[in-house]
Amino acid sequence: MRTGLAILVVVLVVMLSWPAHVLGQIEPDEDLEEMEAVSEASPAEPVVVEKRGNLVFADGAPLLLMWARGLTDMEEVEAYAEAGLNVLHIEISWADEESLAAADELMAAGEDLYLGSLVGLDASAAELDENDEFTIAAHPRSSVYQNQVRSFVSATVSALRDRPGLFGWIVEGLSPEIVPYSDADFQRWLREVYEDIKNLNEAWSSRFSNFSEISQDSPAEVDAFLEGQFGRATIDLGLYRYWLYRELLDLWASEIAAADANHLIILGDQVDFRSLTVPSDSYDGMISLAAEPAPAAGGGFIGIEAIDMARRGNHFLAFGFADAAEVSAATLYDWAGECLLHGATGIGLDGWASIRNDAGLQNALVRLNDLAVGLDLFPRTPQVEAAFLYEPFTGGEDYGFCDFPPSAEPGILFQTFGRGTRFGLMDYLTADMLTDINLNRYGVIFAPRALTISPLSQQALIEYVSGGGILVADWGIGLYESRTLNLLPEALADLFGPRYIAPIYSNPFDLVVMESDPLFPSMPEQAMTSGRREGGAFSGLIGDVWTMGDVKEFMTRHEFGARSPSILINNFGAGHAIFASAPLWENWQSGDALFDEFHGDLIGRRRPVTIMGGEGLFTPAEAVLFDDGAVGLFQPATSRLFSQVLSRGDGSTLFQVDSGLQLAGGSQPYLIFGGAGMNIAVPLPIRVLVEEGRPFLQVQEYGSEAIVLEIHGPQASLVSRDGVPAAEGGGEFSLTLLIRSDSQGYGFSGGSSHLVSFVNLSDEEEEIPSVEVEASADGVLEVTVFGTALEVTIEPAGIAVEPAADFTE
């Protein structure tokens, strides 16, 4: 049970096998002699580090990792811990004896203060020749480079892997920009794929005599004759760049794993979105620089979707990273909070010197650690039920590896959904995950520009739809396999329904709903799209589609007799396959007619959370349901409104709402949040059975010594108390509290006695006598409360009893 919002703990204990003392937060006037004595008497046992989904566990407990680059002086380790950081970052650029010895000493100094360590391996070290000049190309197939990587990794890892506080290794300095792509190497890759030039010519519709005639410019030249000026050749160039970068990443990970199989391997410094799709399972997680601590136009922070992309459906650890010299204390706290709500398991900063000299930054970091360790609120695992299939080919250099003509898809789409919708966050899946995860956890999957889908991945998607899922794709899906825009691969054609697609060019136009469909209750017949950028939602190259079977032409062009694209719905098994014979998200964007309705009707069929009130799919606030039932909310700093969130779950569960309260008596939890920035509501082992009215409940205190609730009956007024929503007044209510023993909160033994006292908030002169209640033998305390406006305090009667173990249903 993870609770304790009212308990402020100012010590940070990360390594549970180490003495339970101070980690990462030391009061300036604290005497360290006692700590040093404990350390000398009780040598630290190696911390056991595990990756479980998107979370890091240290000695069996979830852990938020917080570190800063730039600490090299052992004399500053204590100040580093005082600043709220709980993991050292040890940078290794040279694997010489002096550097490794200094790193070992710094790690030992951190362990004396119970700080863990992440060792950053500077990948540029492998590019140095014997003259210490950067002349060795970072090519994963180069034997010289392989030997350099192996030598650097082996020397570093063997020297530091036995440090008891080691958490893992960060590979730093790798990006697609350092990969030595070349014509000769592209030819090598094509030989491996096609084996014979005849096979390539057939796939590309080209006339090369041999592979040596092909350059990286050839795909654009070949595809210039195709509709849309792109085809399999262009995709091959993107695949070559993707796979060569993956080989480079895997080379480093494999060398580290060979030298140390017991610690995390993290990929650092990924500057764009496309790179987050590349790492294989050889990595445990990745650090994104694309989630920037800079305000986004619609609220929140720029690129926050990078955290979700790095998580990849909770399959990887995700870390945010920022430059401490360029962020204010307030921005750091809010940005880190939004990262945590999106499922980040750590925050890194560049620039220890900036933190050391800025008390505001230190305070922000201490507050974050209070949330994570003192209150046990983070990290957490988001429960997400709508996803994008992200193939990194189109959208420009930040999103894709292909040299396509300028394209807004999928970049604008991902930015639009980056903060999620009123129904929760979005996940981002890659094609190589489709056969390995349970796709049925998603109600809908959108597949923008999914240009290559392997037969196995096609089958996974077919089974997903057949089992009840909804798949939405646009023109170009499976282009690599079909080798033409005229046809889909046979299996996908059966799934979506197109028999043939004729490419045509068109001026901007809109689509109209031809026949309403139960999937889209918000889109009545004759409703029409709009597109602000071009004067219509669709333009340029589009596909006039012929269908087969019982496929519904849901939307098409509104001019009678005009050749036009269509949005098709094919009911397949228990699910639905939706196909647009045009680039669906190239020009059609949020704010255009029917955009919110189209996506909201699909996503809203399975909603972990719902932000109530307002209009449209997107709201200033963003909400997320976590896998343990907790609910998180982020509100922009400019927000002055309370956010009301309906969450999936049992409506009788009582929540402790940070900066808010709860409306009880419904079938689902109804939570009211206030205040800008990060908020969270945690479920407590307390049920509220409402007999009369729908009261507002606010948990004022929950801990081992007492439970304090403020309860107001129906028709109460919602007011603001220092920006926090609260209730005043209220009508008659009656309810029963069923409180279960909680070893991490209000714990008690079966048969123990508890004092329940009341303060009448509607008439303070009328005293209400206290009552004594006895817990049942199985550890349940039943308290009946009625009135109009009360403060209720529950605490042990007489001598406090030892908390018993948790009771379960």
C-alpha positions, -999 to 999 in steps of 0.1 A, spaced: 0 0 0 16 33 -11 2 61 9 12 89 32 5 123 17 3 138 51 36 124 64 66 144 55 98 124 57 130 143 53 154 113 50 159 95 17 166 58 21 174 43 -13 194 12 -6 172 -7 17 199 -32 27 220 -2 39 215 14 73 182 34 73 198 68 75 201 98 52 204 95 15 205 125 -8 192 150 17 213 160 47 205 189 70 234 213 69 239 213 107 238 175 110 269 158 125 281 131 102 304 114 127 276 90 137 270 81 101 307 75 95 308 52 125 279 32 113 295 30 79 328 17 93 310 -8 115 286 -20 88 301 -22 53 274 -18 27 260 -48 9 258 -45 -29 224 -30 -38 202 -53 -59 190 -34 -89 161 -46 -111 141 -33 -140 104 -41 -138 85 -25 -167 91 12 -166 104 12 -130 137 7 -112 137 -14 -80 165 -12 -55 165 -40 -30 128 -46 -38 115 -10 -36 107 13 -65 132 41 -68 132 75 -84 168 82 -97 180 118 -95 214 129 -105 235 157 -119 266 157 -142 297 175 -133 306 164 -97 343 155 -95 354 168 -61 349 143 -32 347 173 -9 314 182 -25 296 149 -22 280 159 11 267 191 -6 254 170 -35 234 148 -11 221 179 7 208 192 -26 183 164 -29 202 142 -54 203 105 -46 225 91 -73 260 101 -84 268 105 -121 304 93 -127 317 103 -161 344 82 -177 360 96 -208 394 79 -204 399 44 -192 433 51 -177 443 40 -143 442 75 -128 407 82 -141 393 49 -129 409 53 -95 393 87 -91 360 73 -101 363 45 -76 371 70 -48 342 92 -57 318 63 -57 331 52 -23 325 87 -10 290 86 -22 284 52 -7 294 66 27 263 88 24 242 60 9 243 75 -26 240 51 -56 260 56 -88 254 57 -125 286 55 -146 285 75 -178 306 59 -206 316 86 -231 313 68 -264 336 92 -281 365 75 -263 362 46 -288 369 71 -317 404 80 -304 434 66 -322 468 59 -307 476 96 -310 445 106 -291 429 120 -322 393 114 -333 400 95 -365 382 62 -359 347 61 -374 319 49 -352 309 21 -375 296 -11 -357 310 -33 -385 345 -19 -382 368 -43 -364 390 -14 -353 360 4 -338 347 -29 -322 381 -34 -306 382 1 -293 347 -2 -278 356 -36 -262 388 -23 -248 372 9 -233 342 -10 -219 362 -39 -205 387 -16 -187 360 6 -172 334 -20 -163 359 -44 -147 373 -16 -125 340 -4 -112 314 -32 -115 319 -44 -79 312 -11 -62 282 -18 -39 264 13 -48 265 9 -86 232 11 -103 242 9 -139 259 22 -170 248 51 -192 262 50 -228 266 87 -237 273 105 -269 256 81 -294 232 95 -320 224 90 -357 245 120 -364 278 103 -356 270 72 -377 293 71 -408 266 65 -434 282 61 -468 274 49 -504 296 19 -500 280 9 -468 245 14 -482 255 -9 -510 267 -35 -485 234 -33 -467 214 -37 -499 234 -68 -509 225 -83 -475 188 -76 -481 184 -84 -518 214 -107 -525 210 -102 -562 207 -69 -582 177 -85 -601 158 -87 -568 165 -51 -560 155 -39 -595 122 -58 -592 115 -43 -558 125 -8 -568 113 -8 -605 149 2 -614 175 -8 -639 209 -10 -621 235 -33 -635 252 -39 -601 251 -26 -565 281 -4 -570 261 19 -592 238 28 -562 244 58 -540 224 74 -512 210 97 -538 197 68 -559 164 62 -540 152 98 -546 161 95 -582 143 62 -586 112 73 -567 110 106 -585 90 88 -612 65 74 -587 33 90 -575 42 110 -545 79 106 -553 84 80 -527 84 42 -527 103 12 -515 137 26 -525 133 56 -502 121 34 -474 152 12 -479 174 42 -474 156 49 -441 158 13 -430 195 13 -437 200 43 -415 178 29 -388 194 -5 -387 230 8 -388 222 30 -358 206 1 -340 237 -20 -347 259 7 -331 237 8 -300 237 -30 -297 275 -31 -300 279 -10 -269 251 -28 -250 265 -62 -258 300 -53 -247 287 -39 -214 264 -70 -208 293 -93 -215 314 -76 -188 285 -70 -163 251 -87 -164 240 -74 -130 233 -37 -136 212 -15 -157 223 -4 -192 208 30 -202 211 48 -234 218 85 -228 215 118 -248 188 110 -274 182 144 -289 152 137 -311 121 116 -312 131 91 -340 161 78 -320 138 67 -291 123 41 -315 157 24 -322 170 8 -290 164 -29 -287 158 -49 -255 196 -49 -250 189 -16 -232 169 -12 -200 160 24 -206 168 57 -224 174 93 -216 155 118 -237 167 154 -244 135 160 -265 113 165 -234 124 201 -228 117 222 -197 103 250 -220 66 259 -219 44 245 -247 18 267 -263 -11 245 -251 2 241 -215 28 218 -200 62 215 -216 76 210 -251 82 174 -262 67 158 -231 56 129 -254 92 119 -256 88 104 -221 60 82 -234 79 73 -265 109 63 -244 86 42 -221 72 24 -252 41 10 -234 60 6 -201 86 -17 -217 115 6 -210 128 30 -183 124 66 -193 144 95 -180 140 133 -185 172 154 -187 178 192 -186 205 218 -184 205 231 -148 220 264 -160 190 271 -182 161 262 -159 145 280 -130 136 263 -97 98 266 -104 102 253 -139 124 224 -128 98 212 -103 69 215 -126 87 200 -156 100 171 -135 65 166 -122 50 163 -157 78 138 -166 69 117 -136 32 117 -144 41 104 -179 60 75 -163 95 87 -160 116 68 -134 143 94 -131 155 130 -137 190 140 -147 206 174 -149 236 187 -166 257 211 -145 263 203 -108 280 237 -104 248 255 -113 229 235 -87 256 240 -60 252 277 -64 214 279 -66 194 273 -34 162 275 -54 172 245 -76 183 226 -45 149 232 -29 131 220 -60 151 188 -60 145 182 -23 108 187 -28 108 161 -56 127 137 -34 102 143 -6 74 132 -30 93 102 -43 108 88 -11 93 106 19 57 103 6 63 72 -16 44 88 -46 68 82 -75 78 66 -97 46 50 -110 34 31 -140 7 48 -162 -22 27 -173 -28 37 -209 -54 22 -233 -48 41 -266 -16 40 -286 2 51 -317 23 27 -338 53 49 -345 75 40 -375 104 65 -378 104 72 -415 84 104 -422 79 137 -405 113 153 -410 146 147 -394 133 148 -358 108 121 -365 120 100 -394 151 85 -411 138 89 -447 144 118 -471 108 122 -479 93 154 -494 83 178 -466 57 160 -444 39 170 -413 28 135 -405 33 121 -379 50 150 -362 21 173 -358 -1 144 -348 23 134 -320 27 170 -308 -11 173 -307 -15 142 -285 17 147 -266 0 157 -233 -27 131 -239 -65 138 -241 -92 142 -216 -93 104 -214 -56 99 -204 -22 95 -220 -11 79 -252 14 51 -256 39 48 -285 46 13 -299 72 2 -324 67 -24 -351 91 -49 -335 69 -48 -303 37 -60 -320 44 -97 -317 58 -95 -281 32 -76 -261 -5 -80 -253 -21 -56 -278 -56 -62 -263 -48 -38 -235 -54 -10 -260 -89 -1 -271 -76 17 -302 -43 18 -321 -35 46 -346 -9 37 -373 1 69 -391 24 63 -421 31 27 -411 50 21 -443 65 -13 -435 47 -41 -416 63 -75 -416 41 -105 -421 44 -114 -384 34 -79 -374 5 -79 -399 -8 -111 -382 -4 -96 -348 -25 -66 -359 -51 -89 -375 -54 -109 -343 -57 -76 -323 -87 -64 -344 -103 -99 -345 -102 -99 -307 -121 -67 -304 -95 -39 -310 -98 -9 -333 -70 -2 -357 -69 31 -377 -44 34 -406 -39 57 -435 -27 53 -471 8 39 -473 5 12 -447 25 -18 -458 39 0 -489 73 -16 -485 57 -51 -486 32 -44 -514 57 -23 -534 30 0 -547 5 25 -535 -22 9 -556 -25 -22 -533 -22 -31 -497 -4 -64 -487 -30 -91 -492 -35 -98 -454 -40 -60 -447 -63 -57 -477 -85 -84 -462 -84 -66 -429 -92 -31 -441 -112 -38 -473 -95 -18 -502 -93 -38 -534 -75 -12 -555 -64 25 -549 -59 49 -578 -36 78 -569 -49 112 -579 -40 148 -572 -65 172 -558 -70 208 -546 -80 211 -509 -113 195 -501 -133 180 -472 -149 147 -464 -185 142 -454 -201 115 -433 -221 94 -457 -237 71 -432 -235 73 -394 -219 45 -375 -221 33 -339 -183 38 -336 -188 75 -340 -218 88 -321 -205 124 -323 -204 124 -361 -239 125 -376 -247 119 -412 -237 148 -435 -212 162 -409 -182 176 -428 -145 181 -420 -125 213 -424 -88 221 -427 -74 254 -417 -39 251 -432 -50 245 -468 -86 254 -469 -96 218 -466 -87 188 -446 -72 169 -475 -52 179 -506 -24 168 -529 -19 131 -535 -49 111 -525 -63 77 -533 -96 69 -551 -105 35 -535 -124 5 -547 -136 -18 -520 -144 -55 -515 -168 -73 -493 -191 -56 -468 -170 -25 -462 -187 7 -452 -177 39 -469 -181 60 -438 -168 93 -452 -160 105 -487 -158 137 -508 -190 157 -507 -190 167 -544 -212 142 -562 -193 121 -588 -159 135 -579 -130 110 -576 -121 111 -540 -105 93 -510 -127 76 -485 -125 66 -448 -136 30 -447 -149 9 -417 -145 -29 -419 -161 -49 -391 -136 -77 -386 -142 -104 -361 -151 -87 -328 -132 -55 -338 -130 -28 -364 -104 -18 -390 -106 18 -402 -87 29 -433 -82 63 -450 -72 63 -486 -53 95 -481 -27 108 -456 -52 112 -428 -31 134 -405 -10 155 -429 -33 185 -429 -63 175 -407 -55 187 -372 -71 196 -339 -93 226 -342 -106 214 -376 -141 202 -379 -147 166 -368 -110 160 -357 -118 158 -320 -150 139 -326 -133 113 -348 -105 106 -323 -125 112 -292 -152 87 -301 -126 60 -306 -103 68 -276 -133 74 -253 -147 39 -257 -122 28 -231 -112 56 -208 -90 51 -177 -98 87 -167 -121 114 -179 -115 151 -173 -150 165 -168 -163 198 -182 -154 219 -211 -155 210 -248 -133 191 -271 -109 162 -268 -80 183 -254 -80 201 -221 -55 225 -204 -50 198 -177 -38 163 -183 -48 132 -162 -34 97 -159 -45 66 -141 -17 46 -126 -16 8 -123 -23 8 -86 -54 30 -89 -38 63 -81 -47 93 -103 -23 120 -114 -31 154 -128 -10 182 -142 -23 217 -146 -6 246 -164 7 274 -143 -18 297 -160 -48 276 -149 -71 291 -123 -97 264 -125 -104 233 -105 -101 201 -125 -127 174 -119 -116 138 -129 -138 107 -131 -115 77 -127 -120 40 -134 -124 20 -102 -146 14 -73 -165 46 -64 -165 37 -27 -127 39 -24 -115 69 -4 -86 89 -20 -62 112 -4 -61 140 -29 -31 163 -30 -45 198 -33 -81 186 -36 -110 165 -24 -135 138 -35 -171 136 -43 -183 103 -28 -213 82 -35 -209 75 -72 -201 43 -91 -166 56 -99 -141 78 -81 -148 115 -87 -118 136 -78 -115 174 -77 -80 189 -81 -68 224 -77 -35 242 -80 -11 245 -109 16 218 -116 16 182 -104 -12 167 -83 -19 132 -73 -47 113 -56 -38 80 -38 -64 53 -29 -65 45 8 -76 11 23 -109 28 33 -143 24 18 -170 50 20 -205 35 19 -230 64 13 -265 59 27 -278 95 21 -267 123 -2 -234 126 -21 -209 142 4 -176 158 -3 -147 142 16 -112 157 21 -85 138 39 -67 162 61 -44 137 76 -36 100 72 -9 83 91 0 60 119 -13 83 146 -46 94 132 -71 98 103 -86 133 100 -114 138 75 -135 169 66 -170 159 53 -196 182 38 -230 170 26 -247 176 -8 -252 211 -20 -220 222 -4 -202 251 -20 -168 246 -36 -144 273 -25 -107 280 -29 -84 279 2 -50 292 -10 -56 277 -44 -68 243 -30 -105 234 -36 -125 228 -4 -161 225 5 -183 247 27 -217 241 42 -238 212 29 -270 193 34 -277 161 53 -255 131 46 -251 97 62 -222 73 55 -202 44 69 -164 42 68 -149 7 65 -112 12 75 -87 -16 70 -55 -19 89 -25 -5 69 10 -12 81 23 18 61 -5 41 73 -31 37 100 -23 3 114 -41 -15 142 -48 -50 156 -81 -68 155 -101 -60 185 -83 -27 192 -102 3 204 -103 37 186 -116 71 196 -138 89 170 -143 126 177 -162 152 158 -161 190 152 -194 204 139 -183 228 111 -219 241 105 -224 251 141 -192 252 162 -212 258 194 -230 225 191 -207 198 205 -209 163 193 -198 136 218 -169 114 209 -174 76 206 -152 46 210 -152 20 183 -137 -15 184 -120 -30 153 -133 -64 142 -112 -95 147 -101 -94 110 -88 -59 112 -117 -37 100 -129 -6 117 -165 4 110 -174 41 117 -209 55 109 -210 93 104 -240 116 97 -246 153 97 -241 183 74 -205 195 78 -181 177 101 -144 172 109 -139 136 119 -108 124 137 -101 87 143 -72 77 165 -62 49 188 -79 50 222 -56 50 252 -22 34 247 -13 31 210 -12 -4 197 15 -20 175 4 -19 138 -6 -53 126 2 -66 91 -21 -55 63 -54 -74 61 -67 -81 26 -101 -89 13 
